[in-house]
Amino acid sequence: MGIRSLLLYSFFLFPPLAGLVTCAEEMKPVLIPLPEKVEWRQGSFVLSDHVRIVSSTAQLTKYFEKRIQILTGIAFDTSSKENSGGEIIFQIGRDSATESYSLSVEQRRVTISSESEEGVFRGMQTFFQLIAPEAKAHRNGMPAEIPSCEIFDRPAFRWRGLNLDCSRHFMSKEFIKRYLDILAYYKMNVFHWHLTDDQGWRIEIRRYPQLTRIGAWRTEADGSRYGGYYTQEDIRDIVAYAQRRFITVVPEIEMPGHCLASLAAYPENSCTGGPFEVGTVWGVMKDVYCAGRDSTFTFLENILDEVIGLFPSPYIHIGGDEVPKDRWKACPRCQARIKAEGLHNEEELQSYFIKRIADYLHSKGKTMIGWEEILQGGLAPGAIVQAWQSMQPAIEAAQEGHCAICSPASHTYLNADPEDLDLRTAYSFKPIPDELSAGQQKFILGAEANLWTEYAPQETVDQKLFPRLLALAEVFWKNPKNRNYEEFHTRMQRAYDDLSALGIEYGREGKVVTYSTSYDTARSEFSVDISSVQDGVQIRYTTDGSAPSAQSELYRNRIKIQATSSLAFAAFKGDHFIGKQFTLAFDFHKALGAKLVLLHPYDERYRAGGETALIDGIRGTNDFRDGAWQGFEGVDVDAVIDLGKERKISKVIPRFLMNTPSWIFLPKRVGVSLSDDGTHFHDKKEISDDVPQKNPEILFKDFPIEFDTVSARFIKLAAENIKVCPPWHPGAGGKAWLFIDEIVVK
C-alpha cells in the first residue's frame, strides 16, 4: 500500500481520536484554497529554529527552509542533529504525477506526505498558510504556533493558471518571480506569459535583434520612450525559478494578429510593407502578418525555434485572436494563397495559417494553444482551445474531442473593474460547462485568470488581481460542488491579514461605495451623500485637492459644498487603501440654474443629467460611464445657454474628455460667441486642440475662452467633433465620440 493510500485509510476509516475538537471559527487559520478534508485537533506545533527537517529531497528541503525564513525570519539550526524543537518530515512515494497530499500537524511532529515531490510541495503551501499572519508580518524569527490538524487535499483540475500581459506594460524579472511565489502559495501551477503584442515585443530573439531593438520600445504621446524586454538569460532564470515551484511557464507569441511591434521591426512580413510604429493605443490593429508570403512563416518558425529552446513547457501559445481580415482581402499574395490552397475565404486562410504553425510546433514536440478564434475555418489537429468570450468555444472543442482551457471574460478577466466583475461573480465561476457529458468533461484541462494590462502598469497589478484571484484560485483547485459564497466571503475577510503580511497591496471586492449629489438653489449649496458597500470599509475624504489617506477626515454625515472645490474620497480597510479614489469637482458659476438648448442631441446612453447636465456644476470623473459625462457620437456639440438676463462675462470654460481606446477624442476646435437677443451673436473666439491624438491615456482638457468682461444674456458653444476615427486608430472610419461634462461661465 502506498503512502497516500495508507494515510487515506487511517484518516478516513478510523474514528477520530477522543481529543479531537473543532476550533472556534475565529481561531481557525484561513486556508485558500480550502482543502478537501480538514480536521482541527487540540494542541499545536511550535515552529522555531530548533526544528529538525527530515527529508530525502535536498531541493525541497532547501526551498522550505528558505521560504520559512522569508516568511517568518526563522532560520533552522541545520548544524544540530537533535530535534529538541520537534521535527518536520517530508514523505515522498513513487508516483510523480499526483498533486494529492496529506498534512498532519502534531505537538512534536509535522508530516507532509505524497506520492510525489509536487504533492509535498503543495502541502508545504498549506503549512505556510497555517502560520499566523502576525508571524509573517513581523518576521522577527520568534517561534510561531501551528495548530494541530489533519488535512487531505487534491486538485480538481490539472491546469490552474494566471495569464499576465507583460506586453502592454513591461514588468521586471524580480516582479515576475514574486508572482511565481504568490501563485505557488495559492496552488496555481501555470504561468501564461503574454510576451508579444502590438504595443511591445518582450522576448529576446537573437536571430532577429530588431524585435527588441525596435519592437520593445514605443514612443508615447509626450515623446517619452517606454518599454523593456527579457533577455534569454532572464527567461532561463525565470523558467528555472518556476520549475522549482512546480509551475509551468507557457509563453504566448501572438500571430497572425496583434503583431504591430514585430512589423515595426520587420515590415517585410506584412501585406503592405509598412512602415509601422510600435502601437501606442489599445485596440485591434488592422495590420497583421501576411499569410501569402512563405518568408513570413520562415520568420515565425525561426522565432519559435528560439522560444522552444527557452521554454521546456510542452505547450506554446500562439494567440490567434482578433485578426482583422482587411489587409488579407486587399493583398494579392494572400488572395493567391487562398486560390492555390483551395480555400473559400479569409476565415479559412486564418485556419490555414494556424494549422501550418501547429504542424510546425508538433514536429518539434510541442502542443499549440490558441484563443477560441482558432476554431474558425476548422481546428488544427491536437490544438488546445482557450475560450475567452464565452464558454461556448470550450463546449464545441470538447464535443469534438479537443482539449480546452476555460477563461471567459465574464468571470476571469481581472482587468475588468471590480464593480463589473466582483468577488461573488469570480467565485461563481464553473470551469466545467453543464452541457458536456461525463466523457466530454475530461477534455476540460482547467481554467485561467487573466490580467490584460492596457491600464495596469506593474505597480497596480496587486490591486487588480486581489482579492478576486483568491476566489478563482479556490475554484480552480477545488471546483466546489455546493459552493457557499458566504462561507468563502467570511474566510476572505480574515485572509486580508495574510495578504497584508505577504506584502500584497490588494484592491476591492466589488463596488465599494455609492454616492449621490443634489443642489439646493435657495441655499446655493451642493450636498453629497456617501454609503459604504463593502464590509469592514471606512470612507475618508478631503476637500483641499489632496488625495485621501488613512489619516484624512472620516466620513460620517452628509457633506455640504458651498464654494468651488474638489471632493475626493476613498475606501480604506484600516490603514490600507483599497484601490479606487473618487473625485467630484464642484463649480459655482454664473450658468447654474440657467437654460440650455442643444442643436444636436446627445446619445441617450450617455445623457448624464439630461438637458441641464452641462451647466449643473458637477464635473465628471475619469470614468465616462459615471453619469456626469454627456456623449455625442459623430456629431458636434452646439449649445446655447440662456442666462435669463444680461450678465457680465469674462471667461467660458468647457471641459472635454479624451479616451482614444474607447473612441473618445477631444474636439478639433472650440468656439464661443455671445448675444443679447439669442439671434445675433458676436465676440466669437476659438481655441484649437493641441493634444496629440495618439495618446492612450485618459485625460481631461479645459478649453478656456476669455473675454474683456462684456455683458451678454446668451452664450453659444460650438465644439467640432473629428466625426470619424483617424486611419491609425483601431476603429478607423467608425464614428468618433465627443464627451463634455460642464460649461463653466465666469
N, C-alpha and C positions, 0 to 999 in steps of 0.2 A: 504494500500500500504506500503510495507517495505521500510526501509531506502534506500537501494540500488536502488529500483525501482523509488522512489521519486526523488532521485538525478539524475538518468539517464534521467528521464522525463524532469526535469527542465533544465538539462545541454545540452541535445541534441535537444530538440524540440523547446525551446525558442531561439530567435535570440540573438547573443552576445550583450553585453552592448555597448553603443556608445563609451565608453572609451577604449574598447579592442584594443590593439595594438600587433603587432608581434615584439618581441625583436630582436634587431640586433643579427645576428648569433653569433658573438664573445662574446655577453653578456649573452647568454643563459647558464644556468647551464648544465653540462653534466650528462645525465641520462642514465645509463646502468643497466639493460635492458631498452630500450626505451619504455615508456608506450604506451598503445593503443591509448590514446587520450590526447593531451596536448594543452592547450591554455594559452599563456602568456598575462598578463594584466599589466596595469600601476601600479606603486607603489610597496611597499614592506612591509613586516612584520619585525619588529626588534626583534630578538631573544636576550633576556637579562635575568638577574637573577630576574627581576621583573615580568616575565610572570607567569600567573596562569594556572595550569593544571586542566581541568575539565574532570573527567573520573569516570566510575563506576567499573573499574577493577584496583585493587591495584597492581597486579603483573605487568601489562603492564605499569602502571604509574611509578613504581619503575624502571623498565627496561629502559624506555625512559629517565628519569631523569639521571640515571647513565651513559647511553650512550652519552647523550649530554655533561655531564661533562667530560667524557673521550675524546670525540672528540674535544671539544672547550674550556674546562676549565670553562664553565658557570655552576654555581650551583644555582638552583632555590631557591628563598626565600620561603620555604613552610610554614613559620610561618605567612606570611601576607595573609589576606583574600581579599585584594584589587587586582584589575587587572590593575594597573596603566601602566603595560607594555603590556597589551593585554592578550589574553588567547588562549590556545591550547586545543581543545576539541576532545575527542575520543568518537565516537558514534558507539555503537555495537548493532546489531539486534539479531535475534534468530536462524539463520541458521549457525550451526557450521562447515558446510562442505565447504564453499566457501573461496576462497582467493581473490576474487574481492574486490576492494576498490575504494573510491573516496577521493581525496585530494584537499581541497580548501584553498588557501592562500590569505587572505585579509590584509588590512593595520592594523587592530586591532584584527584579529582572524584567527586562523588556525583550520580547521576541517578535521579530518580523519574519514571517515565513512565506515562501512562494516557491513554485516550481521553476521560476526564472529570476534572473537578476532584475529584469524590468519590473516584475511584480514586487520585489523587495523595494525597488526604488519608489514605486507608487505608495507602498506602505510607509516609507520614510516621510513622504509629504504629509500623510495623515498624522504621523508623530509630530512633525513640525507644527501642525495646526493645534495639537494638544497643548503646546506651550502657551502659557498665558500671554496676552498682548503686552502686559506690563513688563514682562521679562524681555520681550523683543524691543520694546520702546526704550528701555533703559540701557540694555546691552552692557551691563556692568560686570558680567561674569559671576554674579551671585547665583546660588543654587535655585532651581525652579522646580516646583512640584508638578508632576504629571499625573492626572487622576487615573486610578486603576480602571481598566476596561478590557473587554474582549470585542474585537472587531473582525468581521469578514467582509470582503468587498471585491467587486469585479465590475468591469465596464460593460455598458450596453452596446457601445459602438467602437470600432477599431480606428475610426477617423474622427478626431476631435480637434478642430483646427481654428487658427486665427489667421486671417488674411490681412496683412499690413502693407499698405501702399506707401512705399518709400520713393516713388517716382514724383508725385506731385509735390511732396515735401521730403527732403532728404533727412535721414536720421542717423546719428552717429553709431559707430560699431559698439561702443560701450552701452548705448541705449538699447540696441538690439539684444545684447547679451543680458541686460537687465530684464527684458521682456521674456527671454527664454526661461529665466529663473521664475518669473511670475507665472508663465504658462505651466511649468512643471509643478509649481506649488498647488495649482488648481487642476492638475491631472490632465492637461491638454497635451496632445502628442504630435501635432502637425503645425509647423510654422510655414504658412504660404506667403512667400516673399515676392511682392509685386515690384519688379525691378525696372521695368521699361514702360514708357507711355509717351504721349505727345509732349508732356512737359518736362521730361528728363530721362536720360539713359544712365542707369546707376551701376552697371557692371562692367569691369574692365575686360575688353576682348582684345587680346594682343595683336591679332591679325588685322584688326580694324581700329587703329588708335583714335581715329576721328570721332568714334562713337562717344568717347569720354572727353576728348579734347574740345569737341563742339557740342555734342548731344547732351552732355551732362550739365550744361550751363544755359540759363536763359537770361535775357535782358528784360528787366521789369520796366513798368511804365515810367518810373522815375529815373531810369538809366542805370540803376544798380544791377550787378550781376549776382544771380542766385544759382546754387547748385551744389554738386558734390557727387562722388561715386565711391564704390568699394573696389579696392584693388583685389587681385586674385588672392593675395596673401590674406587680406581682410576676410574674404569669403571662406577660405580654408579654415581660418581660425574660428569663425562663427559656426561653420558646419561642425567642426570637431567639438566645439563647446556644446552645441545642440545634441550631438550624438551621445555625449557623456550624460545628458539628461533625458535620453531616450525620446528625443524629439526629431522627427523627420523634417528637413528643410526642403520645401518644394518651390523651385524658382518659377516665376512667370515671366516669359519673354513674349510680349504681345505681337501678334500677327493675325491676319493681314492688315488689320486696322490699328488705331492707337499707336502709330509709329512715326509721328511727325519729328520727334527728336532724332530718330535714326535717319530719316530722309534729309534732315538738315545737314547731317554729316555726310551722307552718301545719296545725293538726289537722283543718281542714275538708276536707283531701284524703284523709282516712282513711274507713274504713267506719263507725267508731263515734263519731267526733267528739272523741275524746280525753277528758281531757287526757293528754299524754305528756311524758316526760322523755327527754333525750338518754341513750342507753344507757350503762350503767356496767359491765355484764358482757358477756362474749363469748358468742357462740352465734347461733342463728337465731331472730329475733323473729317473733311471730305477726301483729303489726300491719304492714300493707303499704298501698300506695296503693290507693284504691278504684277498681276498674275500671268501676263503674257510673256514676260522675259524669263528665260531659263537662268540668266545671270542672277535674278532675284533669289531663286531657290538655291543656287550655289552659295550666295552670300549668307542666306539664313542657315544652310546646312553647316557652313564653316563656323558660324556663331554657335550653333547648337553643339558642335564638336567640343568647343572650349567649355561650354556650360556643362556638358555631360562629364567632362574631366574634373569639374569643381564640385559637383553635387552627386554623392552616391545614392541619393534617393532613386527609387525605381520609377518615379513619376517626374515628368516635365510638363508644366502648364504653359499652353501657348495662347491663352486668351481666346481669340476668335470671336469676340463680341463686338457689337455695334460697328459694323462695317458698311459704310455708305457705298452704294454702287455707282455713284455719279461718274467717277473717273473711269471705271471699267466700261461703262456704257459708251463713253466717248473715245476710248483708247483703241486704235486699230489692232494693236498687238493682243489685247485682251479679247477683242471680238474674233480675231483669227484663232486664238486658243479655244474659244467656245466652239467654233466651227470644226477645228481639227480634232477635238476630243469628242465630238458628237453631243455636246451639251445643249440644253434648251434655253438657258438664260443665265443671268449673273448669279442667281442663287446657287445654281449647280456649279458655276465657276468657283464660288467660295467653297463648296463641298470638295471640288477637285483640289483646290489649294490645301485645305485642311487634311484631306486624305493623303496627299503627297508628303506632307510633313509628318503625318502619323506613321506612314510606311517607313520613312527615314528613321524616325525615333525607334520604331520597332526593330529595325535592322541593327540598331545599337543597343538593344536590350532594354529599352525604356518604353513606358506606357504613357501615352499622351492624355492630358486632361484639357478640356476646353469649356468655356462657358456655354450655356444652353444653345446659343446660336449655331454651334457646330452640328446641331440636328438638321438644320436647313439644307435641303438638297441631298440628304442622305448621310448617315453617320458612318464614320470610319470604323472598320472592324477593331474591336478591342479598346476603343477610346472610352474615356470616362467623362460623363456629362456633369457639369456643375450648374445646378439650377439656381437662378437668381431673381428672375422677375416673378416667378410663382413656383408652386410645387409641380405644376403640370409637366414640365420637361423631365423632371426626375421620374414621374409616373410613366411617361412614354418610354424613357430609356430602360427602366426596369422591366416594363412589359415586353420590350424587345430583347431582353437578356443582356443589357448593358449595365455596368455599374454606374452609380450616381452619387453625388455629394449634394446635400440639400443646404442651401443658404439663401432662402428667399429674403428679398429686401424688407418685406413686411415685418420680419421678426429678427433678422440677424445683421442688418446694415446699421452698425452703431455710429456711423457718421450722421445718421438722422437725429434730429433734435429729440431729447427725451420726452418732450411734450407730444411728439408724433409717434415715437416708439418707446414706450415706458417699460419699467421693470416688470410689471404684470404681463405685458404683451410678450416680452422676451421669454418669461418663464412659461408662457402658454404654448410655446413652440413644440410641435410634434414632428420630429425628424422623419418618421415613417408614415407615409400617406395611408389613410384608411382604404383607399381604392385598390391597394395592392394585395394580392393573395399571399399566403404564407410563403409559397415558393418564390414569389417575386420580391418579397421583402429582403431576401438575402442579398439582393443587388444594391441595396442602400448601404453604402460604406459608412456613412455618418454625416456629420454636419460641420459647418464653419461659421464663425463670427467674422464680420468684415468691417474694416475701417478704411474708407476711401478718404484721402487727406487733402482734398481741394481746400478745405477750410480747417485743417487740423495739423499745424506745424507740431514739431516734436514736443514742445512744452505743453501742449493741450491734449495729448493722447490719453493720459490717465483720466482726465475729466470726461473724455468722450466714451471711453471703454467701461469705466467703473461708475456705479456698481452693476450695470447691466450685464457685463461679461460674466459675473458670478452666476447669474440666473442661467445663462447659456451653458456655462461650464457644468452646472449640475444636470441640465437637460442632456447634454452630450454624453456625460458619464453614466448617468442613471436612467435616463428616459422614464421618469416616474409615471407609472400607470395611473395611479389615483393621486395625481399631484394636488397638493394643497398649498395654494399661494400664500394664504395667511400664515401657515406654519413656516414657510420659507421666509416670508417677509419679517416675521418675528426673529428668526435666526439672523437675517440680514442686518437688523438694527444693532445686534450685538457684534456683527462682523466688522462694523465700521472701525472699531478699536484696533482690530487686527490689520485692516488696510492702512490705518494711520501709522501703526508700528512698523509696517513694511515700507513706509515712505511713499505710499500710493496716494496721489492727490485726486481723490475720487470726485465725481460730479453729482448730478441729480438723478433721482429715480424716475422722475417724470415732471409733470407740471409742479412747480414749487409754490408759486403764488398766483393769485388773481388780484386784479385791481380794477377800479372804476374811477372815473373823474366826472365832476359836474361843475357848472359855472353859475354863480349867483349874480345876476345882473345888478340887482339892487345894492348888494354889498361889494360888488366888483372884486370877487374872490373865487378862486377855484378850491374845490375840495377833492381830496384823494383818499379813497378807502382801499386798504390792502388786507388780504387774507392769506394766511399760510395754508398750504395744501399738504405738503409732505410732513410726515411725523418727525418730531424732535427738531424742528427747524425754528430759528428765530430770524426775524426780519430787522435789518439795521439800515439806516438811511442817512444821507447828507443832503444839504441844500446849498452848499457853497461851491459846487462844481468838482469836488474831490470824489474819489472812489470810496465807497463804503468799506469799512474794515470791521474786525471783530470788536473794536473799541468805539465804533460810531453809535449814534443815538439809536436806542431800541424802539421799534415801532410798537405803540400801544393803542393809540386812538387816531381818528381821522386827522389828516394833515391839511392845514389851511395854507393856501398860496395867495399872497396879496400883492406881490410885485414880480416883475420879470425875473425868473430864476430857473434853476435846473434841479430837479429832484432825482436823486439816484438812490436806488435801494437794491438790496441783495439778500440772499438767504445764507445762513450760517448754521452749521452743526457745531456748537461750542465755538471754538476759535477757527474752525475750518470753513472757508468759503467754498460753496459747492457749485460753482461754475457758471452762474449767469447773473449779470448785473442788468437791471432795468433802469433806463434813464428817460425821464419825462421833462421836456423843456416847455416852460410856460412863458408866453409873450403877452404882455399887456400893451395893446397898441390901438390905434385910432379906428381900425376896421372891426373891432369886436362888436358884435351886435348889429353890424350893417347888413345890407342885402347884396347878394351876388348872383349874377346870371352867367351861365356858360353857353358859348356858341356851339361847341361840340360836346356831346355828353360823355361823361366818364363811363368806364366799364363797370357794370353792376357788381362784378366780382371784387372790385376794389373801390367801393363807394365811400369808404371812411365814414364820416358823419353825415354824408348826404350833401344837400345844397349849400350848407354853410361850413362845410368841413375845412375849406381853405382859409377861413377867417374865424376859426373857433379858438385860437390862442394856444392850441396844443400841438407840439412838434411830434413827429414820428420818431421811432427808434430805427435801428439798422435792419429791422425785420419788416419787409414791405407788406407782410400779412398782418401787421399789428393792429389794423383798424384805424390808423391815423393817416395813412397814405392814400391818395386818390390816384387811380391809374387810368391812363389814356393810351389805347392801343392803335398805333398807326396814324393818329391824328394830333393836331396841335392843341395846346391849351390856350383858349381865348376866353378871357373872363372880364366882366365889367362889374366893379364894386360901386354901389351907391351908398355913400356915407350918410345920406339923409339931409345933409346941409353942407354948405361950404366950410371947409376946414383947412388950416394951414398944413402943408405937406412938405417935408424936407427929404424924405427917403422912403422908397418902396423896396422891400427885400423878400423876394420869393425864394423858397428853398426846394431843391430837387435832389433826387436820389440817383446814384449810379451803381448798378449791379449787372455788369455786362453778361456774366454767365447765365443770368435769368432774363436776358434780352432787354434789360432796362438801361437806357442811355440818358445822358444829360442832353438838354436841348442844344441845338446849334447856336441859337441866339435867343436872347430875351429882350423884349421891348416893353416900355411903359409910357403911356401918354395920359394926359389929364383933360378934363372937360368940366364946364359949368352947367351944361344942359343935357349931357348924355348923348348928344348928336355930333357936335363939333369938338374934335379932340385936338390938342396942341401939346407943345413941350415934349414931343416924343424923344425918348432916349433909349439906346440899345447897348447891350453887353453881349459879346460873343464868348462861346465856351473856349477855355484854354487848357482843359484837362485831356491828356491823351486817351483816346478811346480804348486802346489795348491795355486796359487795366483790370485785372481780375478781382481787385479788392472792392469791398463795399464802402462807399463814401457819400457824404452829403456835400452839396455845394450851394452856397448862397449867391445870388446874383443881385448885389446891392446897387440900386439906381438912385442917384442923388439929384435933388433939385435945390434951387436957390430960394427955398421956403416960399412957395407960391400957394395961392388959395384955389381949391377945387372941390367939387362935390363928387365927381365921378372919376374913377381910375380904371384904365383899360390895361390889361396884361396880355401880351402875346408871346408865347413860348413855342418856338418852332421845333417840332419833333423831327428826328432824322428819317422818320417814316418806315424805312426798311433796314434790317441788319446789314452791315457792310460786308463786302466779299470775303474778308479774312475771318469773319465770325462763323461759328458752327451753324448758326441759324440764318446764314446768308440768304437774303431775299425775303425772309419772313418779316412780319410786321414788328417794328420796334416799339417798345413801351416808353412812356414818359410818366414819371411819378412825382407828384408835388404834394407837400404837406401843409404849407402855410404861406400866406402872402401878408407879410408884416408891413404895416403902414405907420411911419413915424412922423 
